[in-house]
Every structure is written in structure tokens, then in C-alpha cells.
């Protein structure tokens, strides 16, 4: 067995590893993270969205208070 054969085996192993998985996409993960929903317009927000941003959405888009559009436990307390 010469070096040429070793190189060919290594290329075959690397090609098998490269085929291993399906393409990596964040779309499904991002869709699952959209767990906060506005009660008025049903727009979704990521669970990491701060309460101030949710409050801004409620006041700017609907001229309502945070409690009118979202549950009390929604948003990251900041």
C-alpha cells in the first residue's frame, strides 16, 4: 500500500463524512422560537424579546397597554 492509496482512502472517508447530514437551516428553529403572540394582531415575537419592545409594539401599533396585548409572563423582564 503506497501513499497514493492512503490519500484515496482519506478522500473517500472525507466524502462520506461530508454527505452525512442534511443542510443546516435556522428556519425551523426560528419558527419554533416565535412563542410570544400579540392578542390583538396575532403577530409573533421570539421568546427572548424584552418587555419594553413588546410594550412599544402595544403602544405604537395598537395604542393599548402591554397587558391588553400580551400575557403578564410574556417577554424577558428587563
PDB file of N, CA, C and O in Angstrom:
ATOM      1  N   UNK A   1       0.844  -1.164   0.000  1.00  0.00           N
ATOM      2  CA  UNK A   1       0.000   0.000   0.000  1.00  0.00           C
ATOM      3  C   UNK A   1       0.896   1.236   0.000  1.00  0.00           C
ATOM      4  O   UNK A   1       1.705   1.432   0.907  1.00  0.00           O
ATOM      5  N   UNK A   2       0.741   2.054  -1.020  1.00  0.00           N
ATOM      6  CA  UNK A   2       1.552   3.261  -1.125  1.00  0.00           C
ATOM      7  C   UNK A   2       0.804   4.473  -0.608  1.00  0.00           C
ATOM      8  O   UNK A   2      -0.334   4.379  -0.148  1.00  0.00           O
ATOM      9  N   UNK A   3       1.460   5.595  -0.694  1.00  0.00           N
ATOM     10  CA  UNK A   3       0.847   6.840  -0.226  1.00  0.00           C
ATOM     11  C   UNK A   3      -0.353   7.241  -1.078  1.00  0.00           C
ATOM     12  O   UNK A   3      -1.282   7.874  -0.575  1.00  0.00           O
ATOM     13  N   UNK A   4      -0.347   6.884  -2.345  1.00  0.00           N
ATOM     14  CA  UNK A   4      -1.471   7.208  -3.220  1.00  0.00           C
ATOM     15  C   UNK A   4      -2.746   6.521  -2.756  1.00  0.00           C
ATOM     16  O   UNK A   4      -3.829   7.104  -2.812  1.00  0.00           O
ATOM     17  N   UNK A   5      -2.617   5.282  -2.300  1.00  0.00           N
ATOM     18  CA  UNK A   5      -3.773   4.540  -1.813  1.00  0.00           C
ATOM     19  C   UNK A   5      -4.301   5.150  -0.515  1.00  0.00           C
ATOM     20  O   UNK A   5      -5.513   5.239  -0.320  1.00  0.00           O
ATOM     21  N   UNK A   6      -3.406   5.565   0.363  1.00  0.00           N
ATOM     22  CA  UNK A   6      -3.822   6.200   1.616  1.00  0.00           C
ATOM     23  C   UNK A   6      -4.559   7.510   1.339  1.00  0.00           C
ATOM     24  O   UNK A   6      -5.572   7.810   1.971  1.00  0.00           O
ATOM     25  N   UNK A   7      -4.050   8.265   0.412  1.00  0.00           N
ATOM     26  CA  UNK A   7      -4.691   9.532   0.066  1.00  0.00           C
ATOM     27  C   UNK A   7      -6.088   9.286  -0.495  1.00  0.00           C
ATOM     28  O   UNK A   7      -7.033  10.007  -0.176  1.00  0.00           O
ATOM     29  N   UNK A   8      -6.206   8.261  -1.334  1.00  0.00           N
ATOM     30  CA  UNK A   8      -7.519   7.940  -1.906  1.00  0.00           C
ATOM     31  C   UNK A   8      -8.496   7.504  -0.804  1.00  0.00           C
ATOM     32  O   UNK A   8      -9.659   7.906  -0.823  1.00  0.00           O
ATOM     33  N   UNK A   9      -8.046   6.702   0.140  1.00  0.00           N
ATOM     34  CA  UNK A   9      -8.901   6.273   1.239  1.00  0.00           C
ATOM     35  C   UNK A   9      -9.349   7.474   2.086  1.00  0.00           C
ATOM     36  O   UNK A   9     -10.500   7.547   2.517  1.00  0.00           O
ATOM     37  N   UNK A  10      -8.431   8.404   2.313  1.00  0.00           N
ATOM     38  CA  UNK A  10      -8.773   9.582   3.095  1.00  0.00           C
ATOM     39  C   UNK A  10      -9.800  10.440   2.354  1.00  0.00           C
ATOM     40  O   UNK A  10     -10.721  10.967   2.977  1.00  0.00           O
ATOM     41  N   UNK A  11      -9.656  10.588   1.040  1.00  0.00           N
ATOM     42  CA  UNK A  11     -10.641  11.335   0.259  1.00  0.00           C
ATOM     43  C   UNK A  11     -12.014  10.680   0.338  1.00  0.00           C
ATOM     44  O   UNK A  11     -13.029  11.370   0.437  1.00  0.00           O
ATOM     45  N   UNK A  12     -12.048   9.349   0.296  1.00  0.00           N
ATOM     46  CA  UNK A  12     -13.322   8.630   0.377  1.00  0.00           C
ATOM     47  C   UNK A  12     -13.967   8.806   1.758  1.00  0.00           C
ATOM     48  O   UNK A  12     -15.180   8.995   1.855  1.00  0.00           O
ATOM     49  N   UNK A  13     -13.162   8.745   2.821  1.00  0.00           N
ATOM     50  CA  UNK A  13     -13.693   8.945   4.163  1.00  0.00           C
ATOM     51  C   UNK A  13     -14.244  10.360   4.327  1.00  0.00           C
ATOM     52  O   UNK A  13     -15.325  10.546   4.886  1.00  0.00           O
ATOM     53  N   UNK A  14     -13.512  11.344   3.848  1.00  0.00           N
ATOM     54  CA  UNK A  14     -13.962  12.730   3.960  1.00  0.00           C
ATOM     55  C   UNK A  14     -15.222  12.972   3.142  1.00  0.00           C
ATOM     56  O   UNK A  14     -16.090  13.737   3.561  1.00  0.00           O
ATOM     57  N   UNK A  15     -15.332  12.338   1.994  1.00  0.00           N
ATOM     58  CA  UNK A  15     -16.532  12.491   1.175  1.00  0.00           C
ATOM     59  C   UNK A  15     -17.732  11.864   1.880  1.00  0.00           C
ATOM     60  O   UNK A  15     -18.837  12.402   1.808  1.00  0.00           O
ATOM     61  N   UNK A  16     -17.531  10.743   2.554  1.00  0.00           N
ATOM     62  CA  UNK A  16     -18.623  10.089   3.282  1.00  0.00           C
ATOM     63  C   UNK A  16     -19.071  10.962   4.459  1.00  0.00           C
ATOM     64  O   UNK A  16     -20.266  11.040   4.746  1.00  0.00           O
ATOM     65  N   UNK A  17     -18.132  11.614   5.138  1.00  0.00           N
ATOM     66  CA  UNK A  17     -18.481  12.500   6.249  1.00  0.00           C
ATOM     67  C   UNK A  17     -19.242  13.725   5.742  1.00  0.00           C
ATOM     68  O   UNK A  17     -20.177  14.186   6.396  1.00  0.00           O
ATOM     69  N   UNK A  18     -18.853  14.244   4.605  1.00  0.00           N
ATOM     70  CA  UNK A  18     -19.483  15.454   4.067  1.00  0.00           C
ATOM     71  C   UNK A  18     -20.930  15.191   3.661  1.00  0.00           C
ATOM     72  O   UNK A  18     -21.770  16.082   3.786  1.00  0.00           O
ATOM     73  N   UNK A  19     -21.237  13.998   3.183  1.00  0.00           N
ATOM     74  CA  UNK A  19     -22.596  13.659   2.779  1.00  0.00           C
ATOM     75  C   UNK A  19     -23.501  13.409   3.975  1.00  0.00           C
ATOM     76  O   UNK A  19     -24.724  13.437   3.837  1.00  0.00           O
ATOM     77  N   UNK A  20     -22.932  13.168   5.129  1.00  0.00           N
ATOM     78  CA  UNK A  20     -23.632  12.704   6.313  1.00  0.00           C
ATOM     79  C   UNK A  20     -24.927  13.378   6.676  1.00  0.00           C
ATOM     80  O   UNK A  20     -25.899  12.677   6.960  1.00  0.00           O
ATOM     81  N   UNK A  21     -25.006  14.680   6.687  1.00  0.00           N
ATOM     82  CA  UNK A  21     -26.196  15.344   7.183  1.00  0.00           C
ATOM     83  C   UNK A  21     -26.926  16.129   6.113  1.00  0.00           C
ATOM     84  O   UNK A  21     -26.422  16.355   5.013  1.00  0.00           O
ATOM     85  N   UNK A  22     -28.105  16.528   6.467  1.00  0.00           N
ATOM     86  CA  UNK A  22     -28.869  17.368   5.567  1.00  0.00           C
ATOM     87  C   UNK A  22     -28.423  18.805   5.763  1.00  0.00           C
ATOM     88  O   UNK A  22     -27.734  19.092   6.742  1.00  0.00           O
ATOM     89  N   UNK A  23     -28.782  19.713   4.880  1.00  0.00           N
ATOM     90  CA  UNK A  23     -28.340  21.107   5.015  1.00  0.00           C
ATOM     91  C   UNK A  23     -28.801  21.726   6.326  1.00  0.00           C
ATOM     92  O   UNK A  23     -29.911  21.473   6.794  1.00  0.00           O
ATOM     93  N   UNK A  24     -27.952  22.520   6.896  1.00  0.00           N
ATOM     94  CA  UNK A  24     -28.248  23.164   8.179  1.00  0.00           C
ATOM     95  C   UNK A  24     -29.036  24.445   7.903  1.00  0.00           C
ATOM     96  O   UNK A  24     -28.555  25.338   7.206  1.00  0.00           O
ATOM     97  N   UNK A  25     -30.227  24.527   8.443  1.00  0.00           N
ATOM     98  CA  UNK A  25     -31.061  25.696   8.254  1.00  0.00           C
ATOM     99  C   UNK A  25     -31.629  26.137   9.597  1.00  0.00           C
ATOM    100  O   UNK A  25     -31.998  25.305  10.426  1.00  0.00           O
ATOM    101  N   UNK A  26     -31.697  27.437   9.805  1.00  0.00           N
ATOM    102  CA  UNK A  26     -32.228  28.004  11.039  1.00  0.00           C
ATOM    103  C   UNK A  26     -33.732  28.249  10.955  1.00  0.00           C
ATOM    104  O   UNK A  26     -34.335  28.637  11.955  1.00  0.00           O
ATOM    105  N   UNK A  27     -34.351  28.038   9.811  1.00  0.00           N
ATOM    106  CA  UNK A  27     -35.748  28.402   9.625  1.00  0.00           C
ATOM    107  C   UNK A  27     -36.677  27.690  10.597  1.00  0.00           C
ATOM    108  O   UNK A  27     -37.545  28.327  11.192  1.00  0.00           O
ATOM    109  N   UNK A  28     -36.514  26.400  10.769  1.00  0.00           N
ATOM    110  CA  UNK A  28     -37.379  25.644  11.682  1.00  0.00           C
ATOM    111  C   UNK A  28     -37.133  26.066  13.131  1.00  0.00           C
ATOM    112  O   UNK A  28     -38.076  26.175  13.914  1.00  0.00           O
ATOM    113  N   UNK A  29     -35.893  26.299  13.481  1.00  0.00           N
ATOM    114  CA  UNK A  29     -35.551  26.717  14.832  1.00  0.00           C
ATOM    115  C   UNK A  29     -36.124  28.101  15.122  1.00  0.00           C
ATOM    116  O   UNK A  29     -36.672  28.340  16.198  1.00  0.00           O
ATOM    117  N   UNK A  30     -35.996  29.002  14.163  1.00  0.00           N
ATOM    118  CA  UNK A  30     -36.536  30.353  14.350  1.00  0.00           C
ATOM    119  C   UNK A  30     -38.048  30.330  14.461  1.00  0.00           C
ATOM    120  O   UNK A  30     -38.616  31.062  15.272  1.00  0.00           O
ATOM    121  N   UNK A  31     -38.708  29.511  13.669  1.00  0.00           N
ATOM    122  CA  UNK A  31     -40.164  29.423  13.731  1.00  0.00           C
ATOM    123  C   UNK A  31     -40.612  28.883  15.084  1.00  0.00           C
ATOM    124  O   UNK A  31     -41.626  29.330  15.620  1.00  0.00           O
ATOM    125  N   UNK A  32     -39.876  27.937  15.637  1.00  0.00           N
ATOM    126  CA  UNK A  32     -40.229  27.369  16.937  1.00  0.00           C
ATOM    127  C   UNK A  32     -40.007  28.373  18.062  1.00  0.00           C
ATOM    128  O   UNK A  32     -40.677  28.303  19.092  1.00  0.00           O
ATOM    129  N   UNK A  33     -39.074  29.306  17.878  1.00  0.00           N
ATOM    130  CA  UNK A  33     -38.767  30.287  18.914  1.00  0.00           C
ATOM    131  C   UNK A  33     -39.798  31.412  18.965  1.00  0.00           C
ATOM    132  O   UNK A  33     -39.795  32.195  19.915  1.00  0.00           O
ATOM    133  N   UNK A  34     -40.662  31.511  17.988  1.00  0.00           N
ATOM    134  CA  UNK A  34     -41.690  32.556  17.951  1.00  0.00           C
ATOM    135  C   UNK A  34     -42.830  32.165  18.888  1.00  0.00           C
ATOM    136  O   UNK A  34     -43.881  31.716  18.430  1.00  0.00           O
ATOM    137  N   UNK A  35     -42.631  32.330  20.188  1.00  0.00           N
ATOM    138  CA  UNK A  35     -43.584  31.809  21.158  1.00  0.00           C
ATOM    139  C   UNK A  35     -44.445  32.883  21.817  1.00  0.00           C
ATOM    140  O   UNK A  35     -45.382  32.547  22.541  1.00  0.00           O
ATOM    141  N   UNK A  36     -44.157  34.158  21.589  1.00  0.00           N
ATOM    142  CA  UNK A  36     -44.943  35.237  22.174  1.00  0.00           C
ATOM    143  C   UNK A  36     -45.831  35.803  21.068  1.00  0.00           C
ATOM    144  O   UNK A  36     -45.348  36.166  19.996  1.00  0.00           O
ATOM    145  N   UNK A  37     -47.139  35.874  21.344  1.00  0.00           N
ATOM    146  CA  UNK A  37     -48.071  36.329  20.319  1.00  0.00           C
ATOM    147  C   UNK A  37     -48.926  37.478  20.846  1.00  0.00           C
ATOM    148  O   UNK A  37     -49.428  37.431  21.969  1.00  0.00           O
ATOM    149  N   UNK A  38     -49.080  38.502  20.025  1.00  0.00           N
ATOM    150  CA  UNK A  38     -49.929  39.640  20.356  1.00  0.00           C
ATOM    151  C   UNK A  38     -51.387  39.193  20.274  1.00  0.00           C
ATOM    152  O   UNK A  38     -51.796  38.564  19.298  1.00  0.00           O
ATOM    153  N   UNK A  39     -52.161  39.519  21.299  1.00  0.00           N
ATOM    154  CA  UNK A  39     -53.572  39.122  21.321  1.00  0.00           C
ATOM    155  C   UNK A  39     -54.406  39.903  20.304  1.00  0.00           C
ATOM    156  O   UNK A  39     -55.454  39.427  19.869  1.00  0.00           O
ATOM    157  N   UNK A  40     -53.956  41.077  19.929  1.00  0.00           N
ATOM    158  CA  UNK A  40     -54.725  41.935  19.036  1.00  0.00           C
ATOM    159  C   UNK A  40     -54.490  41.602  17.565  1.00  0.00           C
ATOM    160  O   UNK A  40     -55.444  41.366  16.824  1.00  0.00           O
ATOM    161  N   UNK A  41     -53.226  41.579  17.137  1.00  0.00           N
ATOM    162  CA  UNK A  41     -52.929  41.377  15.713  1.00  0.00           C
ATOM    163  C   UNK A  41     -52.311  40.010  15.427  1.00  0.00           C
ATOM    164  O   UNK A  41     -52.065  39.681  14.266  1.00  0.00           O
ATOM    165  N   UNK A  42     -52.060  39.218  16.447  1.00  0.00           N
ATOM    166  CA  UNK A  42     -51.509  37.870  16.336  1.00  0.00           C
ATOM    167  C   UNK A  42     -50.107  37.843  15.734  1.00  0.00           C
ATOM    168  O   UNK A  42     -49.678  36.811  15.219  1.00  0.00           O
ATOM    169  N   UNK A  43     -49.393  38.956  15.792  1.00  0.00           N
ATOM    170  CA  UNK A  43     -48.000  38.970  15.360  1.00  0.00           C
ATOM    171  C   UNK A  43     -47.181  38.202  16.386  1.00  0.00           C
ATOM    172  O   UNK A  43     -47.412  38.328  17.589  1.00  0.00           O
ATOM    173  N   UNK A  44     -46.222  37.406  15.916  1.00  0.00           N
ATOM    174  CA  UNK A  44     -45.408  36.607  16.824  1.00  0.00           C
ATOM    175  C   UNK A  44     -44.063  37.273  17.061  1.00  0.00           C
ATOM    176  O   UNK A  44     -43.543  37.992  16.208  1.00  0.00           O
ATOM    177  N   UNK A  45     -43.517  37.017  18.235  1.00  0.00           N
ATOM    178  CA  UNK A  45     -42.216  37.535  18.634  1.00  0.00           C
ATOM    179  C   UNK A  45     -41.424  36.392  19.245  1.00  0.00           C
ATOM    180  O   UNK A  45     -42.000  35.428  19.748  1.00  0.00           O
ATOM    181  N   UNK A  46     -40.104  36.502  19.200  1.00  0.00           N
ATOM    182  CA  UNK A  46     -39.268  35.486  19.829  1.00  0.00           C
ATOM    183  C   UNK A  46     -39.393  35.581  21.337  1.00  0.00           C
ATOM    184  O   UNK A  46     -39.662  36.648  21.888  1.00  0.00           O
ATOM    185  N   UNK A  47     -39.194  34.459  21.988  1.00  0.00           N
ATOM    186  CA  UNK A  47     -39.342  34.410  23.441  1.00  0.00           C
ATOM    187  C   UNK A  47     -38.303  35.262  24.160  1.00  0.00           C
ATOM    188  O   UNK A  47     -38.477  35.568  25.340  1.00  0.00           O
ATOM    189  N   UNK A  48     -37.236  35.651  23.485  1.00  0.00           N
ATOM    190  CA  UNK A  48     -36.196  36.468  24.100  1.00  0.00           C
ATOM    191  C   UNK A  48     -36.451  37.962  23.950  1.00  0.00           C
ATOM    192  O   UNK A  48     -35.621  38.770  24.365  1.00  0.00           O
ATOM    193  N   UNK A  49     -37.581  38.342  23.366  1.00  0.00           N
ATOM    194  CA  UNK A  49     -37.908  39.750  23.184  1.00  0.00           C
ATOM    195  C   UNK A  49     -38.166  40.396  24.544  1.00  0.00           C
ATOM    196  O   UNK A  49     -38.840  39.819  25.397  1.00  0.00           O
ATOM    197  N   UNK A  50     -37.628  41.589  24.737  1.00  0.00           N
ATOM    198  CA  UNK A  50     -37.779  42.257  26.035  1.00  0.00           C
ATOM    199  C   UNK A  50     -39.192  42.818  26.195  1.00  0.00           C
ATOM    200  O   UNK A  50     -39.897  43.065  25.217  1.00  0.00           O
ATOM    201  N   UNK A  51     -39.580  43.009  27.448  1.00  0.00           N
ATOM    202  CA  UNK A  51     -40.910  43.560  27.751  1.00  0.00           C
ATOM    203  C   UNK A  51     -41.049  44.975  27.203  1.00  0.00           C
ATOM    204  O   UNK A  51     -42.140  45.386  26.806  1.00  0.00           O
ATOM    205  N   UNK A  52     -39.949  45.718  27.181  1.00  0.00           N
ATOM    206  CA  UNK A  52     -40.029  47.092  26.673  1.00  0.00           C
ATOM    207  C   UNK A  52     -40.358  47.101  25.185  1.00  0.00           C
ATOM    208  O   UNK A  52     -41.125  47.948  24.728  1.00  0.00           O
ATOM    209  N   UNK A  53     -39.791  46.172  24.428  1.00  0.00           N
ATOM    210  CA  UNK A  53     -40.102  46.102  22.997  1.00  0.00           C
ATOM    211  C   UNK A  53     -41.548  45.668  22.779  1.00  0.00           C
ATOM    212  O   UNK A  53     -42.214  46.168  21.873  1.00  0.00           O
ATOM    213  N   UNK A  54     -42.030  44.753  23.592  1.00  0.00           N
ATOM    214  CA  UNK A  54     -43.421  44.327  23.479  1.00  0.00           C
ATOM    215  C   UNK A  54     -44.355  45.468  23.877  1.00  0.00           C
ATOM    216  O   UNK A  54     -45.404  45.665  23.264  1.00  0.00           O
ATOM    217  N   UNK A  55     -43.967  46.210  24.899  1.00  0.00           N
ATOM    218  CA  UNK A  55     -44.748  47.373  25.309  1.00  0.00           C
ATOM    219  C   UNK A  55     -44.781  48.439  24.222  1.00  0.00           C
ATOM    220  O   UNK A  55     -45.810  49.075  23.996  1.00  0.00           O
ATOM    221  N   UNK A  56     -43.639  48.631  23.547  1.00  0.00           N
ATOM    222  CA  UNK A  56     -43.589  49.586  22.434  1.00  0.00           C
ATOM    223  C   UNK A  56     -44.511  49.148  21.306  1.00  0.00           C
ATOM    224  O   UNK A  56     -45.186  49.977  20.696  1.00  0.00           O
ATOM    225  N   UNK A  57     -44.543  47.851  21.027  1.00  0.00           N
ATOM    226  CA  UNK A  57     -45.440  47.333  19.988  1.00  0.00           C
ATOM    227  C   UNK A  57     -46.892  47.628  20.352  1.00  0.00           C
ATOM    228  O   UNK A  57     -47.664  48.088  19.511  1.00  0.00           O
ATOM    229  N   UNK A  58     -47.261  47.365  21.598  1.00  0.00           N
ATOM    230  CA  UNK A  58     -48.642  47.574  22.037  1.00  0.00           C
ATOM    231  C   UNK A  58     -49.027  49.048  21.963  1.00  0.00           C
ATOM    232  O   UNK A  58     -50.126  49.386  21.523  1.00  0.00           O
ATOM    233  N   UNK A  59     -48.130  49.916  22.391  1.00  0.00           N
ATOM    234  CA  UNK A  59     -48.487  51.339  22.419  1.00  0.00           C
ATOM    235  C   UNK A  59     -48.415  51.983  21.033  1.00  0.00           C
ATOM    236  O   UNK A  59     -49.263  52.807  20.695  1.00  0.00           O
ATOM    237  N   UNK A  60     -47.429  51.624  20.241  1.00  0.00           N
ATOM    238  CA  UNK A  60     -47.263  52.256  18.935  1.00  0.00           C
ATOM    239  C   UNK A  60     -48.220  51.717  17.885  1.00  0.00           C
ATOM    240  O   UNK A  60     -48.752  52.485  17.083  1.00  0.00           O
ATOM    241  N   UNK A  61     -48.442  50.437  17.877  1.00  0.00           N
ATOM    242  CA  UNK A  61     -49.265  49.843  16.826  1.00  0.00           C
ATOM    243  C   UNK A  61     -50.749  49.833  17.190  1.00  0.00           C
ATOM    244  O   UNK A  61     -51.599  49.997  16.315  1.00  0.00           O
ATOM    245  N   UNK A  62     -51.067  49.644  18.465  1.00  0.00           N
ATOM    246  CA  UNK A  62     -52.466  49.477  18.864  1.00  0.00           C
ATOM    247  C   UNK A  62     -52.965  50.555  19.817  1.00  0.00           C
ATOM    248  O   UNK A  62     -54.149  50.576  20.152  1.00  0.00           O
ATOM    249  N   UNK A  63     -52.091  51.445  20.256  1.00  0.00           N
ATOM    250  CA  UNK A  63     -52.402  52.443  21.290  1.00  0.00           C
ATOM    251  C   UNK A  63     -53.090  51.799  22.496  1.00  0.00           C
ATOM    252  O   UNK A  63     -54.099  52.292  23.000  1.00  0.00           O
ATOM    253  N   UNK A  64     -52.510  50.684  22.938  1.00  0.00           N
ATOM    254  CA  UNK A  64     -53.008  49.951  24.102  1.00  0.00           C
ATOM    255  C   UNK A  64     -51.853  49.737  25.064  1.00  0.00           C
ATOM    256  O   UNK A  64     -50.697  50.006  24.737  1.00  0.00           O
ATOM    257  N   UNK A  65     -52.177  49.253  26.243  1.00  0.00           N
ATOM    258  CA  UNK A  65     -51.156  48.929  27.233  1.00  0.00           C
ATOM    259  C   UNK A  65     -50.610  47.527  26.977  1.00  0.00           C
ATOM    260  O   UNK A  65     -51.198  46.737  26.239  1.00  0.00           O
ATOM    261  N   UNK A  66     -49.476  47.241  27.604  1.00  0.00           N
ATOM    262  CA  UNK A  66     -48.836  45.928  27.465  1.00  0.00           C
ATOM    263  C   UNK A  66     -49.804  44.810  27.841  1.00  0.00           C
ATOM    264  O   UNK A  66     -49.888  43.801  27.140  1.00  0.00           O
ATOM    265  N   UNK A  67     -50.532  44.981  28.938  1.00  0.00           N
ATOM    266  CA  UNK A  67     -51.422  43.943  29.460  1.00  0.00           C
ATOM    267  C   UNK A  67     -52.583  43.647  28.506  1.00  0.00           C
ATOM    268  O   UNK A  67     -53.123  42.541  28.512  1.00  0.00           O
ATOM    269  N   UNK A  68     -52.970  44.634  27.686  1.00  0.00           N
ATOM    270  CA  UNK A  68     -54.068  44.426  26.740  1.00  0.00           C
ATOM    271  C   UNK A  68     -53.657  43.550  25.564  1.00  0.00           C
ATOM    272  O   UNK A  68     -54.501  42.900  24.946  1.00  0.00           O
ATOM    273  N   UNK A  69     -52.369  43.530  25.254  1.00  0.00           N
ATOM    274  CA  UNK A  69     -51.892  42.796  24.074  1.00  0.00           C
ATOM    275  C   UNK A  69     -51.135  41.508  24.414  1.00  0.00           C
ATOM    276  O   UNK A  69     -51.077  40.602  23.582  1.00  0.00           O
ATOM    277  N   UNK A  70     -50.563  41.405  25.595  1.00  0.00           N
ATOM    278  CA  UNK A  70     -49.709  40.272  25.933  1.00  0.00           C
ATOM    279  C   UNK A  70     -50.067  39.744  27.319  1.00  0.00           C
ATOM    280  O   UNK A  70     -50.676  40.450  28.123  1.00  0.00           O
ATOM    281  N   UNK A  71     -49.686  38.505  27.588  1.00  0.00           N
ATOM    282  CA  UNK A  71     -49.838  37.920  28.920  1.00  0.00           C
ATOM    283  C   UNK A  71     -48.781  38.498  29.841  1.00  0.00           C
ATOM    284  O   UNK A  71     -47.745  38.975  29.376  1.00  0.00           O
ATOM    285  N   UNK A  72     -49.030  38.461  31.134  1.00  0.00           N
ATOM    286  CA  UNK A  72     -48.114  39.054  32.097  1.00  0.00           C
ATOM    287  C   UNK A  72     -46.735  38.379  32.093  1.00  0.00           C
ATOM    288  O   UNK A  72     -45.724  39.029  32.357  1.00  0.00           O
ATOM    289  N   UNK A  73     -46.699  37.086  31.796  1.00  0.00           N
ATOM    290  CA  UNK A  73     -45.414  36.367  31.837  1.00  0.00           C
ATOM    291  C   UNK A  73     -44.671  36.431  30.504  1.00  0.00           C
ATOM    292  O   UNK A  73     -43.587  35.858  30.397  1.00  0.00           O
ATOM    293  N   UNK A  74     -45.203  37.097  29.495  1.00  0.00           N
ATOM    294  CA  UNK A  74     -44.546  37.189  28.190  1.00  0.00           C
ATOM    295  C   UNK A  74     -43.369  38.152  28.249  1.00  0.00           C
ATOM    296  O   UNK A  74     -43.393  39.144  28.978  1.00  0.00           O
ATOM    297  N   UNK A  75     -42.351  37.845  27.475  1.00  0.00           N
ATOM    298  CA  UNK A  75     -41.190  38.723  27.358  1.00  0.00           C
ATOM    299  C   UNK A  75     -40.187  38.514  28.456  1.00  0.00           C
ATOM    300  O   UNK A  75     -40.505  37.987  29.521  1.00  0.00           O
ATOM    301  N   UNK A  76     -38.982  38.929  28.189  1.00  0.00           N
ATOM    302  CA  UNK A  76     -37.896  38.842  29.154  1.00  0.00           C
ATOM    303  C   UNK A  76     -37.970  40.077  30.028  1.00  0.00           C
ATOM    304  O   UNK A  76     -37.975  41.198  29.520  1.00  0.00           O
ATOM    305  N   UNK A  77     -38.027  39.888  31.322  1.00  0.00           N
ATOM    306  CA  UNK A  77     -38.141  41.024  32.248  1.00  0.00           C
ATOM    307  C   UNK A  77     -36.846  41.826  32.237  1.00  0.00           C
ATOM    308  O   UNK A  77     -35.783  41.313  32.586  1.00  0.00           O
ATOM    309  N   UNK A  78     -36.946  43.086  31.834  1.00  0.00           N
ATOM    310  CA  UNK A  78     -35.780  43.991  31.818  1.00  0.00           C
ATOM    311  C   UNK A  78     -36.226  45.359  32.204  1.00  0.00           C
ATOM    312  O   UNK A  78     -35.412  46.281  32.257  1.00  0.00           O
TER     313      UNK A  78
END
